[in-house]
Amino acid sequence: MSDATKSQSELQDDHCDRPNHPATAQTNHTSTDTPTIALQEPADHEEKPPPLPPRPARAGSQHHAPNLGPAVLPSPPATVRPRVQATATTAVSRTDIHTHSYQDGSRETYAASKQSSPPPTSWGRWSSIRRLKTQEASDSASIRSYAPTLGTAGGVESLLGGFSTQEQTSGWDIFNSQLKETGLQQDDTSEEDKVLENFEQEFDEIDALNPEDITEEKLLARWQAKRKHFMILSSAGKPVYNRHGDDNLISGYIGIVQTIISFYEGAHDQLRGFTAAGARFVVMTQGPLYLVAISKLGESDSQLRVQLEALYMQILSTLTLPNLTHLFSNRPSTDLRRPLQGTEPLLSALADSFTRGSAPTLFSALECLKVRKSHREVINNTLLQKRCESLLYGLVVAGGRLVSVVRPRRHSLHPGDLQLIFNMLFEAEGVKAGGGENWIPLCLPGFNKNGYLYMYVSFLDADEEGDQQKSAQVSRHDEIAVLLISANKESFYDLRTMRDAVVEDLEKNGSLAIIRTAIRNGRFAATDIIPGTVLHHFIYKSRANVQFVMPSYEPHFTTLLARRRLLSLYHTLHAGAHAKNAHLKVHHCISRSSISLAWITPSFELYCVAGPSASRNALAQSANKVVQWARREEERIFIIGGAVF
């Protein structure tokens, strides 16, 4: 017998003599991890059974494979499997699944393990991402695998339910420190800060084109530097209104906008919006008019459409819908600037309020002056007792906030109509204030866009003693006004008589003094209702009453830029909570400068903002306290029903 045959026979005997070896070892013990190459037996020994394969070498095992002599090549060393770069996020066994909703309505689902350890330092290095192509796991790895996960304790629980007491994770700090190590982060300036840089210059007027003083290129550069534009043009391409620049400066842009819109209309398609050069363009067609909003402030399409709708209602308040339709039906190339002459300050004041940030426009609600229920009832009864026959609506307004309203039983004022009135009285400079009176014909599109109403406006002395010098120093936003609206254009003297009687009674019963005191005290602070709260600001909206309440901007949002940032944050919360196909009840956002919360229910909406160091637990507790306070003080902070006749 040859040496090879002998060694294999010895292997078989040795294998059979091992204790506790199953009889089926020939078929059950096969190894693919450590393959061996055995020499075949000669042809004249085919009657012998085939040899058994050697046992695989196991790490830590005390049994070693027998020495096979020269008949078997040595086994190669065991290879180490490559390290897995990312874990699957679609496994059904994972219980902690997080869903992120974007403003456009899309959703992204990912898993977050509670037992995951902090990411290694190399995860934040972009150089390791570039080496993915040379690694075996490049097909299953992604950039997301290398980013630190901001895991939240109890992420599947309700934000307003049982929070754990664990503080906010330091994911942002870890991620930023890793970026600084790689040199990818040059500064801490966010994209929003860059957009809002020199925001105070946003409302500066652009000089008219004068070749002797300044070139057209410089004027165009100033125009393009504006963060928000509103354009209104006719379907024939005639400019109607633009917020920045004169017609000669932007005539080329007007023509481009009209061409793009006409192209889509020729294809029986409606252009609603597009993005270009970091700005969002939103287009709205209203009859013969095209209204275009161009914004770099991060507002959603629906929010910009609400603003365009308000500008359109401002035009209708001057012309009415039948007059507007008649002008363009007879002559499609009509120049609408002549019929609208004198209303440019109203349109510009409205547009600037949108750029600064308008809470009434964003939430489509009104803000009321906080007074006691008994005091408001006294004011309502005074209006009802002195009402004349031609009165349709009667209002008392203080600093842009509603104090009292009297109305017909089956009619109510639309929030958009009241916004037009407040813009005319407290934002534009066309209406006389400081104790004067005005008679204004206007159309309220929310009430009836086909006809005019007539409004008698009387501003009262803001100072109790009637000192004209002190009254002149009072801000226009602190003025007190009595508004009486009638459908009869011959009712001026009747409404004036009613105004005199109402003011006299309000002086006697002390209601005017109460209103002046409320204005002087200003809005309450968040700490006044929740001592020691982490909240910097909040807005509570009653959906049933279409009214909202908010605290003072001080001390955190005293500047124009700070208020714009706050309103931008509210825009983001509102867009996320009301996005298409997003059925959210609670929307929580974390940024480098703040944490915020949106809470949506059928009866109310709450939006609140706290500092970046506040915990989610403290934010949720403060939100619950705000809701409890609002329900307890509902009849003071809101007008419920009002006075009806």
C-alpha positions as CSV (number, residue, x, y, z in Angstrom):
1,M,0.0,0.0,0.0
2,S,1.3,3.4,-0.9
3,D,2.1,6.1,1.6
4,A,-0.8,8.2,0.5
5,T,-3.2,5.2,0.9
6,K,-1.7,4.3,4.2
7,S,-2.1,7.8,5.6
8,Q,-5.7,8.0,4.5
9,S,-6.5,4.7,6.1
10,E,-4.9,5.8,9.3
11,L,-7.0,8.9,9.1
12,Q,-10.1,6.8,8.8
13,D,-9.2,4.6,11.8
14,D,-8.3,7.6,13.9
15,H,-11.6,9.3,12.9
16,C,-13.7,6.2,13.8
17,D,-11.9,5.8,17.2
18,R,-12.9,9.3,18.4
19,P,-15.5,9.2,21.1
20,N,-19.1,10.4,20.6
21,H,-18.6,10.8,16.9
22,P,-21.9,10.4,15.0
23,A,-22.2,7.7,12.4
24,T,-23.4,10.3,9.8
25,A,-20.3,12.4,10.1
26,Q,-19.5,11.8,6.5
27,T,-22.5,13.8,5.3
28,N,-23.0,16.2,8.2
29,H,-19.5,17.5,8.8
30,T,-18.4,19.4,5.8
31,S,-16.5,22.7,6.0
32,T,-16.5,25.5,3.6
33,D,-14.7,28.0,5.9
34,T,-11.3,26.4,5.7
35,P,-11.1,24.4,2.4
36,T,-8.4,21.8,2.0
37,I,-7.0,20.2,-1.2
38,A,-6.6,16.4,-0.9
39,L,-4.8,14.2,-3.4
40,Q,-6.9,11.6,-5.2
41,E,-6.3,7.9,-4.8
42,P,-4.9,5.8,-7.6
43,A,-7.4,4.1,-10.0
44,D,-6.6,0.6,-8.8
45,H,-8.0,1.4,-5.3
46,E,-11.5,2.5,-6.3
47,E,-13.1,-0.2,-4.0
48,K,-12.0,1.7,-0.9
49,P,-14.4,4.2,0.6
50,P,-13.5,7.9,0.1
51,P,-11.6,9.6,2.9
52,L,-13.3,11.8,5.4
53,P,-12.5,15.5,5.3
54,P,-10.6,16.9,8.2
55,R,-12.3,18.8,10.9
56,P,-12.3,22.6,10.6
57,A,-10.0,24.4,12.9
58,R,-12.0,26.3,15.5
59,A,-10.7,29.3,17.5
60,G,-10.3,28.4,21.1
61,S,-10.8,24.6,20.5
62,Q,-8.5,22.1,22.2
63,H,-8.8,19.6,19.4
64,H,-6.3,20.0,16.6
65,A,-6.6,18.5,13.1
66,P,-4.3,15.5,12.8
67,N,-1.1,15.7,10.8
68,L,-1.9,14.7,7.3
69,G,1.6,14.5,6.2
70,P,2.6,15.5,2.7
71,A,-0.7,14.3,1.2
72,V,-2.6,17.5,2.2
73,L,-1.7,21.1,1.7
74,P,-1.7,23.3,4.8
75,S,-4.9,25.2,5.3
76,P,-4.8,29.0,4.6
77,P,-5.4,31.3,7.5
78,A,-9.0,32.2,8.2
79,T,-10.1,35.5,6.7
80,V,-11.7,38.2,8.8
81,R,-15.1,39.4,7.6
82,P,-15.2,43.2,6.8
83,R,-16.8,45.4,9.4
84,V,-20.4,46.3,8.7
85,Q,-20.6,50.0,8.0
86,A,-24.4,50.5,8.4
87,T,-27.3,48.6,9.8
88,A,-30.5,48.0,7.9
89,T,-33.3,50.4,8.7
90,T,-36.2,48.4,7.2
91,A,-36.0,45.3,9.4
92,V,-39.3,44.4,10.9
93,S,-37.6,43.5,14.2
94,R,-36.6,47.1,14.9
95,T,-39.1,48.7,17.3
96,D,-37.7,52.3,17.4
97,I,-38.8,53.7,14.1
98,H,-38.7,57.4,13.6
99,T,-40.5,59.3,10.8
100,H,-39.4,62.7,9.6
101,S,-41.9,64.8,7.6
102,Y,-40.7,67.5,5.3
103,Q,-42.5,70.7,4.3
104,D,-43.4,69.4,0.9
105,G,-45.4,66.5,2.5
106,S,-42.8,63.8,1.9
107,R,-41.7,61.5,4.7
108,E,-38.5,59.6,5.6
109,T,-38.5,56.7,7.9
110,Y,-35.4,55.5,9.8
111,A,-34.5,53.4,12.8
112,A,-32.9,54.7,15.9
113,S,-31.6,52.1,18.4
114,K,-31.7,52.9,22.1
115,Q,-28.7,50.8,22.7
116,S,-26.5,52.4,20.0
117,S,-23.2,53.6,21.3
118,P,-21.9,57.1,20.5
119,P,-20.5,57.2,17.0
120,P,-16.7,56.9,16.6
121,T,-14.7,60.0,15.8
122,S,-14.1,58.8,12.2
123,W,-17.8,58.9,11.4
124,G,-17.8,62.6,11.2
125,R,-14.8,62.7,8.8
126,W,-15.6,63.3,5.2
127,S,-12.4,61.7,4.2
128,S,-13.7,58.3,5.4
129,I,-16.7,58.8,3.2
130,R,-14.6,59.3,0.2
131,R,-12.9,55.9,0.9
132,L,-16.2,54.1,0.7
133,K,-15.6,53.1,-2.9
134,T,-12.5,51.1,-2.0
135,Q,-14.2,49.1,0.8
136,E,-16.2,45.9,0.4
137,A,-19.2,47.4,2.2
138,S,-19.6,50.4,-0.2
139,D,-22.8,49.0,-1.7
140,S,-24.6,49.0,1.7
141,A,-23.0,52.1,3.2
142,S,-24.3,55.6,2.8
143,I,-23.4,59.1,4.0
144,R,-26.1,58.9,6.6
145,S,-24.2,56.0,8.2
146,Y,-21.3,58.4,9.0
147,A,-23.4,61.2,10.5
148,P,-24.0,61.3,14.2
149,T,-27.6,60.4,15.0
150,L,-29.5,62.7,17.3
151,G,-31.3,60.0,19.2
152,T,-34.1,61.1,21.5
153,A,-35.1,59.2,24.5
154,G,-38.6,57.7,24.1
155,G,-38.9,58.9,20.5
156,V,-42.0,56.9,19.9
157,E,-43.8,58.5,22.8
158,S,-45.9,61.6,22.5
159,L,-44.1,64.8,23.1
160,L,-46.7,65.9,25.5
161,G,-46.9,62.5,27.2
162,G,-44.4,60.9,29.6
163,F,-41.1,62.5,28.9
164,S,-37.9,61.0,30.4
165,T,-35.9,63.4,32.5
166,Q,-32.9,62.9,30.3
167,E,-31.5,66.2,29.0
168,Q,-31.0,67.1,25.4
169,T,-28.2,65.1,23.7
170,S,-25.0,66.8,22.6
171,G,-25.2,65.6,19.0
172,W,-24.8,69.0,17.6
173,D,-21.6,69.7,19.6
174,I,-20.1,66.3,18.6
175,F,-20.9,66.8,14.9
176,N,-19.6,70.4,14.9
177,S,-16.4,69.5,16.6
178,Q,-15.8,66.7,14.1
179,L,-16.4,69.1,11.2
180,K,-14.0,71.6,12.7
181,E,-11.3,68.9,12.9
182,T,-11.6,68.2,9.2
183,G,-11.6,71.9,8.4
184,L,-15.0,71.7,6.7
185,Q,-16.7,74.1,9.1
186,Q,-15.3,77.6,8.7
187,D,-17.7,79.5,11.0
188,D,-20.9,79.1,13.0
189,T,-23.0,81.4,10.7
190,S,-26.1,79.5,9.6
191,E,-27.7,79.9,6.2
192,E,-30.6,81.9,7.7
193,D,-28.1,84.4,9.3
194,K,-26.5,84.9,5.9
195,V,-29.9,85.5,4.3
196,L,-31.0,88.0,7.0
197,E,-27.7,89.9,7.0
198,N,-28.3,93.6,6.9
199,F,-32.0,93.0,7.1
200,E,-32.7,96.6,8.2
201,Q,-31.8,97.8,4.7
202,E,-34.5,95.6,3.2
203,F,-37.1,98.5,3.3
204,D,-34.8,101.2,1.9
205,E,-36.1,102.6,-1.4
206,I,-34.2,102.1,-4.6
207,D,-33.4,105.3,-6.3
208,A,-34.9,106.1,-9.7
209,L,-32.8,105.4,-12.7
210,N,-30.5,108.4,-13.3
211,P,-27.5,107.8,-15.6
212,E,-25.7,110.8,-14.2
213,D,-25.6,109.6,-10.6
214,I,-25.7,105.8,-10.7
215,T,-25.5,103.2,-13.3
216,E,-28.3,100.7,-14.2
217,E,-26.1,97.8,-13.2
218,K,-25.8,99.1,-9.6
219,L,-29.5,99.7,-9.4
220,L,-30.2,96.2,-10.6
221,A,-27.7,94.8,-8.0
222,R,-29.6,96.7,-5.3
223,W,-32.9,95.3,-6.6
224,Q,-31.6,91.8,-6.7
225,A,-30.2,92.1,-3.2
226,K,-33.8,92.5,-1.8
227,R,-35.0,89.3,0.0
228,K,-38.6,89.6,-1.0
229,H,-40.4,91.0,-4.0
230,F,-44.1,91.3,-5.0
231,M,-45.1,91.9,-8.6
232,I,-48.6,92.4,-10.0
233,L,-49.1,92.6,-13.7
234,S,-52.0,92.2,-16.2
235,S,-52.4,89.3,-18.5
236,A,-51.3,91.6,-21.3
237,G,-48.0,92.2,-19.6
238,K,-48.8,95.7,-18.2
239,P,-47.2,96.4,-14.8
240,V,-49.7,97.1,-12.0
241,Y,-47.5,97.2,-8.9
242,N,-44.1,96.2,-7.7
243,R,-42.6,96.7,-4.3
244,H,-39.0,97.6,-5.2
245,G,-37.8,99.6,-8.1
246,D,-39.6,101.6,-10.8
247,D,-41.2,100.3,-14.0
248,N,-38.2,101.3,-16.1
249,L,-35.8,99.4,-14.0
250,I,-37.6,96.0,-13.9
251,S,-39.6,96.2,-17.2
252,G,-37.4,93.4,-18.6
253,Y,-38.2,91.1,-15.6
254,I,-41.9,91.9,-15.9
255,G,-41.7,90.7,-19.6
256,I,-39.9,87.5,-18.7
257,V,-42.5,86.7,-16.0
258,Q,-45.4,87.3,-18.4
259,T,-43.8,85.2,-21.1
260,I,-43.2,82.2,-18.7
261,I,-46.8,82.3,-17.4
262,S,-48.2,82.7,-21.0
263,F,-46.1,79.7,-22.1
264,Y,-47.7,77.4,-19.5
265,E,-51.2,78.8,-20.2
266,G,-50.7,78.0,-23.9
267,A,-50.0,74.4,-23.0
268,H,-53.2,74.4,-20.9
269,D,-51.2,74.1,-17.7
270,Q,-51.1,76.5,-14.8
271,L,-47.8,77.6,-13.4
272,R,-47.9,77.6,-9.6
273,G,-44.3,78.1,-8.6
274,F,-40.6,77.3,-9.2
275,T,-37.2,77.8,-7.5
276,A,-34.3,79.7,-9.1
277,A,-31.1,81.2,-7.8
278,G,-32.0,80.4,-4.2
279,A,-35.4,82.1,-4.3
280,R,-38.9,80.7,-4.4
281,F,-41.2,82.1,-7.1
282,V,-45.0,81.6,-6.5
283,V,-47.5,82.6,-9.1
284,M,-51.2,83.2,-8.6
285,T,-53.7,84.0,-11.3
286,Q,-56.8,86.0,-10.3
287,G,-58.9,86.9,-13.4
288,P,-57.0,89.3,-15.6
289,L,-54.2,89.7,-13.0
290,Y,-51.0,87.8,-12.4
291,L,-49.6,88.1,-8.8
292,V,-46.0,86.9,-8.2
293,A,-44.1,86.6,-4.9
294,I,-40.3,86.1,-4.9
295,S,-38.9,85.2,-1.5
296,K,-35.6,84.1,0.0
297,L,-36.9,83.9,3.5
298,G,-37.9,80.2,3.4
299,E,-41.6,80.6,3.4
300,S,-43.8,77.8,2.0
301,D,-45.9,78.1,-1.2
302,S,-49.2,78.1,0.8
303,Q,-47.9,80.9,3.0
304,L,-46.9,83.1,0.1
305,R,-50.2,82.5,-1.6
306,V,-52.0,83.8,1.5
307,Q,-49.9,87.0,1.2
308,L,-50.7,87.3,-2.5
309,E,-54.4,86.8,-1.8
310,A,-54.2,89.7,0.7
311,L,-52.7,92.0,-1.9
312,Y,-55.4,91.0,-4.3
313,M,-58.1,91.8,-1.7
314,Q,-56.4,95.2,-1.2
315,I,-56.9,95.9,-4.9
316,L,-60.5,94.7,-4.7
317,S,-61.1,96.9,-1.7
318,T,-60.4,99.9,-4.0
319,L,-62.1,98.8,-7.3
320,T,-64.5,96.0,-6.4
321,L,-64.6,92.9,-8.6
322,P,-67.3,94.1,-11.1
323,N,-65.3,97.2,-11.9
324,L,-62.1,95.3,-12.3
325,T,-63.7,92.8,-14.6
326,H,-65.4,95.6,-16.6
327,L,-62.1,97.4,-17.2
328,F,-60.3,94.4,-18.7
329,S,-63.3,93.1,-20.6
330,N,-63.6,96.2,-22.7
331,R,-59.8,96.7,-23.1
332,P,-57.5,93.9,-22.1
333,S,-54.4,96.2,-22.3
334,T,-55.8,98.6,-19.7
335,D,-53.3,100.3,-17.5
336,L,-54.6,99.6,-14.0
337,R,-52.2,102.0,-12.3
338,R,-54.5,105.0,-13.0
339,P,-57.6,103.6,-11.3
340,L,-55.3,102.4,-8.4
341,Q,-53.5,105.8,-8.1
342,G,-53.1,106.7,-4.4
343,T,-53.3,103.1,-3.1
344,E,-49.6,102.3,-3.6
345,P,-48.8,103.2,0.1
346,L,-51.5,100.7,1.2
347,L,-50.0,98.0,-1.0
348,S,-46.5,98.7,0.1
349,A,-47.4,98.8,3.8
350,L,-49.1,95.4,3.4
351,A,-46.1,94.0,1.6
352,D,-43.7,95.3,4.1
353,S,-45.7,93.8,7.0
354,F,-45.3,90.4,5.2
355,T,-41.6,90.9,4.9
356,R,-41.2,91.9,8.6
357,G,-43.4,88.9,9.6
358,S,-47.1,89.2,10.2
359,A,-48.6,86.8,12.7
360,P,-52.3,87.7,11.8
361,T,-51.6,86.8,8.1
362,L,-49.6,83.6,9.0
363,F,-52.3,82.3,11.3
364,S,-55.3,83.9,9.5
365,A,-56.6,85.2,12.9
366,L,-57.0,88.4,14.9
367,E,-55.4,89.6,18.1
368,C,-57.6,91.1,20.8
369,L,-56.8,93.4,23.7
370,K,-56.8,91.6,27.0
371,V,-59.4,93.1,29.3
372,R,-61.8,91.7,31.9
373,K,-65.0,90.1,30.6
374,S,-67.2,92.5,32.6
375,H,-65.3,95.5,31.2
376,R,-65.8,94.2,27.6
377,E,-69.5,93.7,28.2
378,V,-69.9,97.3,29.3
379,I,-68.3,98.4,26.1
380,N,-70.5,96.1,24.0
381,N,-73.6,97.3,25.7
382,T,-72.6,100.9,25.1
383,L,-72.3,100.3,21.4
384,L,-75.7,98.5,21.3
385,Q,-77.5,101.2,23.2
386,K,-76.2,104.0,21.0
387,R,-76.5,102.2,17.7
388,C,-78.1,104.0,14.8
389,E,-80.4,102.4,12.2
390,S,-77.9,102.6,9.4
391,L,-75.1,100.8,11.4
392,L,-73.8,97.6,9.9
393,Y,-70.6,97.0,12.0
394,G,-69.2,98.8,15.0
395,L,-65.7,98.3,16.3
396,V,-63.4,99.7,19.0
397,V,-59.8,99.1,18.1
398,A,-56.7,99.9,20.2
399,G,-53.2,99.6,18.7
400,G,-54.2,97.2,16.0
401,R,-55.9,94.9,18.5
402,L,-59.7,94.4,18.6
403,V,-61.4,95.6,21.8
404,S,-65.1,95.2,21.0
405,V,-67.3,94.5,18.0
406,V,-71.1,94.8,17.3
407,R,-72.5,93.1,14.3
408,P,-75.7,91.7,12.8
409,R,-76.8,88.3,14.1
410,R,-76.1,86.3,10.9
411,H,-73.0,88.3,9.7
412,S,-69.4,88.2,10.9
413,L,-66.4,90.1,9.8
414,H,-63.8,88.1,7.8
415,P,-60.3,88.2,9.3
416,G,-58.9,89.3,6.0
417,D,-61.3,92.2,5.9
418,L,-60.2,93.3,9.3
419,Q,-56.6,93.0,8.3
420,L,-57.2,95.4,5.4
421,I,-58.8,97.9,7.8
422,F,-56.0,97.6,10.4
423,N,-53.4,98.0,7.6
424,M,-55.1,101.1,6.4
425,L,-55.4,102.7,9.9
426,F,-52.2,101.6,11.7
427,E,-49.6,100.8,9.0
428,A,-50.2,103.2,6.1
429,E,-49.8,107.0,6.4
430,G,-52.9,108.0,4.4
431,V,-55.4,108.0,7.2
432,K,-55.4,111.0,9.6
433,A,-54.7,110.0,13.2
434,G,-54.4,111.9,16.5
435,G,-58.0,112.8,17.2
436,G,-59.1,113.2,13.5
437,E,-62.0,111.7,11.7
438,N,-62.3,110.1,8.2
439,W,-65.0,109.0,5.8
440,I,-63.7,106.1,3.6
441,P,-65.6,104.2,1.0
442,L,-64.2,100.7,0.7
443,C,-65.0,97.2,-0.4
444,L,-64.7,94.3,2.1
445,P,-64.1,91.3,-0.2
446,G,-64.8,88.8,2.6
447,F,-68.2,90.3,3.2
448,N,-69.2,91.3,-0.4
449,K,-66.7,91.8,-3.2
450,N,-69.3,93.3,-5.5
451,G,-70.1,96.6,-3.8
452,Y,-68.9,99.3,-1.5
453,L,-69.4,100.0,2.2
454,Y,-68.7,103.3,3.9
455,M,-66.6,103.5,7.0
456,Y,-66.5,106.3,9.6
457,V,-63.2,106.4,11.5
458,S,-62.5,108.5,14.5
459,F,-59.2,108.5,16.4
460,L,-59.4,109.3,20.1
461,D,-56.8,111.1,22.1
462,A,-54.5,108.5,23.6
463,D,-53.7,110.6,26.6
464,E,-56.3,110.8,29.3
465,E,-56.0,114.5,29.8
466,G,-56.1,115.3,26.1
467,D,-52.7,116.9,26.0
468,Q,-52.0,117.4,22.3
469,Q,-48.2,117.5,22.8
470,K,-48.3,114.2,24.7
471,S,-50.7,112.7,22.2
472,A,-48.3,113.5,19.3
473,Q,-45.6,111.5,21.0
474,V,-47.8,108.4,21.3
475,S,-47.0,105.7,18.7
476,R,-49.4,105.2,15.9
477,H,-49.7,101.5,17.0
478,D,-51.1,102.7,20.4
479,E,-53.9,104.8,19.0
480,I,-57.6,104.2,20.0
481,A,-60.1,104.3,17.1
482,V,-63.9,103.9,16.8
483,L,-64.9,102.4,13.5
484,L,-68.6,102.5,12.3
485,I,-69.4,100.9,9.0
486,S,-72.6,101.3,7.0
487,A,-74.0,100.4,3.6
488,N,-75.6,103.8,3.2
489,K,-73.3,106.4,1.7
490,E,-75.5,109.2,3.2
491,S,-75.1,108.1,6.8
492,F,-72.0,110.2,7.6
493,Y,-73.8,112.5,10.1
494,D,-75.8,109.7,11.7
495,L,-72.6,107.8,12.4
496,R,-70.8,110.9,13.7
497,T,-73.7,111.5,16.1
498,M,-73.4,107.8,17.3
499,R,-69.7,108.2,17.7
500,D,-70.1,111.2,20.0
501,A,-72.7,109.5,22.2
502,V,-70.5,106.3,22.4
503,V,-67.4,108.2,23.4
504,E,-69.2,110.2,26.0
505,D,-70.6,107.1,27.7
506,L,-67.3,105.3,27.5
507,E,-65.7,108.3,29.3
508,K,-68.4,108.3,32.0
509,N,-68.3,104.6,32.8
510,G,-64.5,104.5,32.8
511,S,-64.1,102.2,29.8
512,L,-61.7,104.5,28.0
513,A,-59.5,104.7,31.0
514,I,-59.4,100.9,31.2
515,I,-58.5,100.7,27.5
516,R,-55.7,103.3,27.9
517,T,-54.3,101.4,30.9
518,A,-54.3,98.1,29.0
519,I,-52.4,99.8,26.1
520,R,-49.9,101.4,28.5
521,N,-49.2,98.1,30.3
522,G,-48.6,96.4,26.9
523,R,-48.5,92.7,26.3
524,F,-47.8,90.4,29.2
525,A,-44.5,88.5,29.5
526,A,-44.3,84.7,29.3
527,T,-43.0,84.6,32.8
528,D,-46.0,86.5,34.1
529,I,-48.3,83.5,33.4
530,I,-45.7,80.8,34.0
531,P,-43.0,81.9,36.5
532,G,-39.6,80.5,35.7
533,T,-40.7,79.1,32.3
534,V,-38.2,78.2,29.6
535,L,-40.4,79.8,27.0
536,H,-39.1,82.8,25.2
537,H,-42.3,83.3,23.2
538,F,-45.5,81.5,22.1
539,I,-48.6,82.0,20.0
540,Y,-51.9,80.4,21.1
541,K,-54.7,80.3,18.4
542,S,-58.3,79.5,19.2
543,R,-59.6,77.9,16.1
544,A,-63.2,78.3,17.0
545,N,-62.9,82.1,17.6
546,V,-60.3,82.6,14.8
547,Q,-58.3,84.7,17.3
548,F,-54.8,84.4,18.8
549,V,-52.9,85.7,21.8
550,M,-49.1,86.1,22.3
551,P,-46.9,87.6,24.9
552,S,-44.5,90.6,24.6
553,Y,-41.5,90.3,22.3
554,E,-39.3,91.6,25.1
555,P,-36.7,90.8,26.2
556,H,-35.5,88.3,23.6
557,F,-36.9,89.8,20.4
558,T,-36.6,93.5,20.7
559,T,-34.9,94.2,17.3
560,L,-36.4,94.0,13.9
561,L,-34.0,91.2,12.9
562,A,-34.8,89.2,16.0
563,R,-38.5,89.4,15.3
564,R,-38.0,88.4,11.7
565,R,-36.1,85.3,12.9
566,L,-38.8,84.5,15.3
567,L,-41.5,84.8,12.6
568,S,-39.4,82.7,10.3
569,L,-39.3,80.0,13.0
570,Y,-43.1,80.2,13.3
571,H,-43.4,79.9,9.5
572,T,-41.3,76.7,9.6
573,L,-43.4,75.2,12.4
574,H,-46.7,76.2,10.7
575,A,-45.5,74.8,7.3
576,G,-44.4,71.5,8.9
577,A,-47.6,71.1,10.9
578,H,-49.9,72.0,8.0
579,A,-47.9,70.4,5.1
580,K,-49.9,68.4,2.5
581,N,-50.3,64.8,3.5
582,A,-48.7,65.5,6.9
583,H,-51.2,64.6,9.6
584,L,-49.2,65.8,12.6
585,K,-50.4,66.6,16.1
586,V,-47.1,67.6,17.5
587,H,-44.1,69.0,15.6
588,H,-40.8,69.4,17.4
589,C,-37.8,71.2,16.0
590,I,-34.3,71.6,17.2
591,S,-31.8,74.1,15.9
592,R,-28.5,75.7,17.1
593,S,-30.3,78.7,18.5
594,S,-33.6,77.4,19.8
595,I,-36.0,74.5,20.3
596,S,-39.6,74.9,19.3
597,L,-42.9,73.0,19.4
598,A,-46.1,73.1,17.4
599,W,-49.2,71.4,18.9
600,I,-52.2,71.1,16.7
601,T,-55.7,70.0,18.0
602,P,-59.2,70.5,16.6
603,S,-59.8,73.3,19.1
604,F,-56.5,75.2,19.3
605,E,-53.0,75.6,17.8
606,L,-50.0,76.3,20.0
607,Y,-46.6,77.4,18.8
608,C,-43.9,78.0,21.3
609,V,-40.1,78.7,21.3
610,A,-37.5,78.2,24.0
611,G,-33.7,78.6,24.2
612,P,-31.3,75.9,22.9
613,S,-30.4,74.7,26.3
614,A,-34.0,73.9,27.4
615,S,-35.0,70.3,27.6
616,R,-38.0,68.8,25.8
617,N,-39.5,67.9,29.1
618,A,-39.5,71.5,30.3
619,L,-40.8,72.7,26.9
620,A,-43.7,70.2,27.0
621,Q,-44.6,71.1,30.6
622,S,-44.6,74.8,29.7
623,A,-46.8,74.1,26.7
624,N,-49.3,72.3,28.9
625,K,-49.4,75.3,31.3
626,V,-50.0,77.7,28.5
627,V,-53.0,75.7,27.3
628,Q,-54.4,75.6,30.8
629,W,-53.9,79.3,31.2
630,A,-55.6,80.1,27.9
631,R,-58.6,78.0,28.7
632,R,-58.9,79.7,32.1
633,E,-58.5,83.2,30.7
634,E,-60.4,82.6,27.5
635,E,-63.1,85.2,28.1
636,R,-60.4,87.9,28.8
637,I,-58.0,87.2,25.9
638,F,-60.7,86.5,23.2
639,I,-63.9,88.0,22.1
640,I,-66.5,85.2,22.2
641,G,-69.5,85.9,20.1
642,G,-69.4,89.7,20.5
643,A,-72.4,91.9,20.7
644,V,-75.1,91.1,18.1
645,F,-78.4,92.8,17.1
